[in-house]
Amino acid sequence: MSATVDILAFASARHTLPAQVRGDALRLLGDTLGGGAAGAKSTEAAKLMQAVRGFGTDPQARLLSGGHAPAASAAFFNGFAIHCLEWDAVHEGAVVHALSVVTAALLAQADQRGGCDPDVFLTALAVGVDVASGLGIAATGPMQFFRPATAGVIGAALAAARLAELPPEKFADVMGLAYSFVSGTMQAHVEASIALPLQIANAARAAITAVALVEGGLDGPHDVLDGQFGYHNLIEPLDLARYTADLGNVWRISEVAIKPFPSGRASHGALGELNVLHRNGLRLADVDKVELFAPPLIQRLVGRPYKPDMSAAYARLCLPILAPLMLRDGVIDPATFDGDTLHDPALVELAQHVSVELDDNPDGNAMAPQRLVVTTCNGQAFEHAITANLGSIANPMDADQSAAKYDLCRRLAEPDADSRLFDDPLAYATEPK
């Protein structure tokens, strides 16, 4: 249990974030809340709202859509809203959208307490993202379970335990109960089901529930990572030394990538290059075919074919329709996924000629390198080597690209979104009144 002990000690310890790490946490909080505010106004979120309103009668916490709900319901709805547009930040090496679950849980936890100190909130956020990402980093094989939920709930629960000011000796119980609530299947991704953000929602709710149960005097199992029926043996094999060797010295939140487009992260290597081509004058009508040669994870996550009856959730994970959209519009607008415009004949025509082909990369978790080949109708071929996805630490978004994302998020979230979601996200998170 030495690795587990080390993780629990890190999660419960006093930390002062280095200035760069604090800045990264604040930047990523803003990105997460902006995307969540847009997602809260989505068609899918509107459907979820009726269920959330029925979860309880004691409104303690805010919804990103406006209004209030019981804390557990708010964590559930906000976790869904943050992930449902596929616009949330991701640690690419871990393949974990850690900000989604952790932020949703911390918002509800902070609201329950009537607010909290800004640095306490940012530190809890950084710690939770670290643990959730760390479990992904430690994974030795491709995902069988939906890692943002399975690793995310553990990181989020330990982060929420910090806000609740639980004593260090209780953190093992919080982790144990969070593990007991672990769920999340990759079958939802295979079928591009709306169950994906519901699994994020469930993890956020489970995280604050674990803390509440420990506050109420209940306990949980302790050897939940390496035990006989622990994470390593039941969820996915772990080499925890991959994470714990740098625990506390390398802050994983500073490695998290921002997603420029509301689509599966595995689509962003190709979409980033297609966006450049569009800005340089290439248009949908000019293109005959698009070929992406990529590692197994890319093909698995976004190589699915165009379907005439596909849902918005499917379209967000379908490069054959995302690529034509980028060539036509120069942007991926979530509003496009609702309605007949997604099935414009010109889009559908090119969608039949977009392919994701396996390269020879044996790494089941790798997102790069990739190679994009765009062939025009006159036979000219543009070939691009993709070494890092747009929005990653190695290939950050420029000021114009960042502004374009936040402007679109704000437009989707208005007119009744709390302006602090965009103008002062830390105040929004820590000052509920």
N, C-alpha and C positions, 0 to 999 in steps of 0.2 A: 504493500500500500504506500510505498515511499513517494511515488509520483502523485498519488491522490493527496497525501499529506502536504506535499509541496504546493499543489494547486490550491488547496483550502487555505494554507497559510498566506499565499499571495492574495487570494480573494478577500480575506478578512483583515489584511494588514493596513496600516496607515500609509498612505502614499501622497506625495506631492508631485503632480505631473510636471515633467519638464515642459518648458514653454512651447516647444515645437509640438509636443504631444497634445498639450491642452488646445493649441490652435487647431490641430487636426480633428480633435474631438468636437470642437465647436463648429468647424466647417462641415463635418459629416452630420452633425445634429441638424444643421440648417438644411442640408440636402435631403435628409430623411423626412423632416417635417414638411418640406415643400412638396416632395413627391407624395407623401401621405395625404396632404391637404387636397391634392389633385385626385388621388385615388378615392378619397372619401366622397367625391361627387360623381364617381363612375356609376354606370348602370348596374354593375354587380353589387356595389356598396349600397345602392338604394334598395336592392332586393334583400340584402342582409339586415338592413335597419329594422325591419319589422320583428325579426327574431331577437335582435339585441334589445329592443325595447321591452320584450317580454321576459328577459332574463332576471329581472328583479325590480324592486320598487324603491330603492333607497339610492337616489342619484348622488354619487360621491365624486365622480371624475368626469373630465371633459371628453367629448368626442371631437375628432378632427373635422367632422362635418358641421360642428356647432351643437350646442345643447350638452346634456349630461346623461350619465347612466351609472349604475353601480360599477364599482371599480373593476371587477372581473369582466363585466360586459364591455366596459370602455377599453380595457386591454385587448379583448377579443376583437372588437370592431377596429380599433386603431392598428392592430397588427395586420389585419386583413387589408385595410386601406393602404398601408405603407407598401405592401407587397403586390397588391392586385394588379397594378399596371406594369409590373416587372421593371420598375424604375429605381429600385432601391440598391444602395451600395453593397459591394460584395468583396470579400477577401478571396482573390482568385486562386491563390495557392491552396487555401483551405476549402474552396468551393462552398462558402458559407455566407449567406446574407445576414451577418450577425447584427447589424444595426437595427434590422426590422423588429426582431423579437425583443431585443434588449431595450430599445427606445420605447416600444409600446408598453412594456412592463413597467419601466421606470416612470413614464408619464402618469400611469394609474397610481403607482406607489406614492409618488410625490403629491399628487392631488389628494389622496387619502390623508396625508399628513398636513395638508393645508399649505404645501410648498416646501422648499428646501433651499439650502445654501447653493449657489451656482457651482462652486468648485466641488462640493460634495457630489452634486449631480454629474458633473463631467467626469469626475474620478470613477464613480460607479459605472458610468457608461463605458469608459475605457477599460475597466476591469472586466465587465461582462463581455464586451467584444473580444477581449484578449482570450478569455477562457473558451468562448464559443469557437473562435477562430483556431485556437490551439488544438482543440479536439479534431478539427478538420485537418490541420497540419500533421497531426499524429496518425491520421488514417493511412493505411498501407495499401489500400485497394480502391477501386471505383465504388461510387455510392450504390448501395442497395436500398437504403432508407433515405428519406429526404433530410439531408444533413442540416440545412438551415433550421429545421424544427428539432431534430434530435440533439444536435450540439447546442442549438440556440436556446432551448429551454433551460439547460444547465447553466450556461453563461448568464442568462437573464435572471434566473432565480438567485444566483449568488450576487448579482448586481443589486437586485431588489433587497436582498438581505442587508446590504450595506446601508441603503436608505432607511431601512427599518431599524438600524442601529442594533441589530442582534449581536450578542456576544460571540467571539470567535469560536467558542466550543459548540455553538449551535449551527455553524455553517455546514457541518457534515450532515446534519439532519435535513437541512434545506436541499443540499445536493442529492441526498438519498430520495427525498420525496419528489424532487424534480425528475430524477431518473425513473422513478416509479410511474411518472406520468408521460414518459417519452412515447411519442408516436409520430408517424410521418412516413408515408410510403412513396417510393419513386414511381409506382404505378400511376399516380396522379400526373406525374410529368410525362410518362409514356403516352397517356391519353390526353394530355394538355387539358386536364380538368381544373375547374375552379376550386377544387379541393386543395390545390397548392397553397394559395393564400389562406385558405381556411386552416391549413396545418400550421402556418405561421401564427394565425390568430389563436389557435388552441394552445400553442406553446407559450404565448404571452400570458394568456389567462392562467395556465398551469403554473407559471413561474411565480406570480403573485399569490396564487392559492397555496403553493408550497410554503411561502413565507408566513402567510396567515395561519396555517396549520401549526407551524413550529411556534409562532407567537402564542398560540392557544394551548401549547403544552404537548403536542404530538411529536413523535420522532420518526425517523426514517432509517433505512438500511445505510450502512456506511461504506462498505467495500463495493461501490457501484461501478467502478471503472474496470478493475482487474478481477473482481470476484467471479465465482463459478458461473453465475448468471448475470454478470455485469456487462457493461457496454462493449468491452473488448470481445467477449464471447458471443453476445447475442446481436448487437447492432452492426459493428464492423471492427475488424482487427485494428489495433492501435500500437504504435511504437511511441509511447508517451515521451521518451527521451528527445524525440524530434522537437517537441514543444518545451519541455521543462528545462532543457539545457540552457536556454536563453531567458528563462522566466524572470520577469522583472527588469531585465536589462534591455530587451527589445520589446517595445510596445507595439502590439500587432495592429492597433487601430491606425497607426501611421502607415500601414501597408495596404489599407483598404482602398479599393478602386471605386470611383464614382461612375455611374452609368449615364452616358449622355442621351441615350434613347430609351423609350418605354417598351423594351422588348428583352427577350432572354439574353443574358450576358454573352452567351456563346455566339450570338449574331453580331456582336459589336466590332469584331475585327473586320469583317466584310463590310458592314454598314459604315464604319469610319472611313474606309477607302472609297466606297461608293459616294459618300458625302463629299469627299474631296473632288472626285471626278465630276459630280454634279455642279459644284461651285466653279469648276473649270470649264463648264459649258456642255458636258455630256448629258444627254436626255434619254428618257425611256425609249422614244422612237428610234434612237440611234443604235440600240443594243440588240444583238442577236442571241447571245447566251452569256451566262455568268457561271463560272466554275470555282468552287472553293475546295482546296485540298487541305485537309485539317486532321488533327488528332481525333481519336475515338470519341472523346467527350463532346466535341463540337458536333460531330455527325449525330450522336445520340440525342443531343438536346435540341438542335434546331434544324436537323436534316429532314424533317418530316415533309411529306408532299403537300401541295396545295389541295384543298377540298372545297367544293362549291358550297357545302353546308357548314363550314367550319365556324366555330364560336370565336369571340374575341380572344378568349384565353388561348385557343389553338393558334390564332393568327400571330399573337405576340411571340410564339415559339416556332414560327415557320419561316425560315429564310427565303424559300421560294416566293412568298408574297411580300416579305419585308424588303427584299432587294428591289423589286420593281417599284414599290412605294417610295423608296429613297431616291431612285432615279427619276421618278415623276415629280416628287414634291420637294426633295432636298431636306426632308424632315420626316420623322415618324410621329404623327399626331394621334393620340389615343382615340380621339373622336372619330377617326377614320374607320375604326374597327366596328363601329355600330352603324349598320345600314348597308345599302346596296353599293356604295361607292367602292367598297373593298373588292367587289367583283366586276369592276370595270373591264371590258374586253381586252383593252391594251395591257392592263396588269396581268390578267389571266394568261394572255398569250406568252408573255415573257416568263411567267411563273412555271410554265411547262419546260422551260429551258434553263432553270436554275438548279444546280446540283451541288451537293456536298459529298466529296469523295474522301475516303480514308487515305491518309498518308502512312508512312511506315513508323510513326511514333508509337512506342509500346506503352506509354504512360497513360493510364486510364483517368488521371485527374488533370492532364495538361490542357491548357487553352491556347498554347502557342508552341512553336511557330506555325503559321498558316501561309498558304499561297493562294492569292486571288487572281483569276484570269477572266478578264472581260473582253469579249469579242464583239466588235461592232458589225452592223449590217453590211458594211463594205469590206469586211474581212480583216480589219485592223485589230490587233490584240494588245490590250494593256495588261501587264503582269506586275503584281505587287507582292512583295514579301512582307508578311505581317509578323513582326517580332513581339509586339505588345498591343493589347486592345486599347482603343481610345478611352481615356479616363483613368487608366492605370497609373501607378507611380512612374513607370518608365515612359508613358506616353500621355501626359496630363492634358486635359482640355484647356484650350486657351480662353482668354477673357470673353471673347465673343461667343464661343460655344457654351460657356457656363451661363452667360447672360441669356442666351437663347433658351436653355433648359428652364431656368427659373422664371423667365417671362411666360413660357408656355404653362408651367405649373401654376403660376399665379392666375393666368387667364382661366384655366380649368377650375380653379378653386373658388374664384370670385362668383358672385359679389359679396357673399356674407361670411367669408372666411376671416378669422381673426388676423389682422394685419401683422401682428407680431410673429406669426408663423414664418413670414418672409423677412420682416424688418428687424426683428429681435428674437430669434428662436430660443435663446437661453432664457430670456425673461418669460416667454410663453411656457417653457418647460418647468420653470421653478416658481412662478408667481401666478397661481391659478385664479386669484381674486382680482 
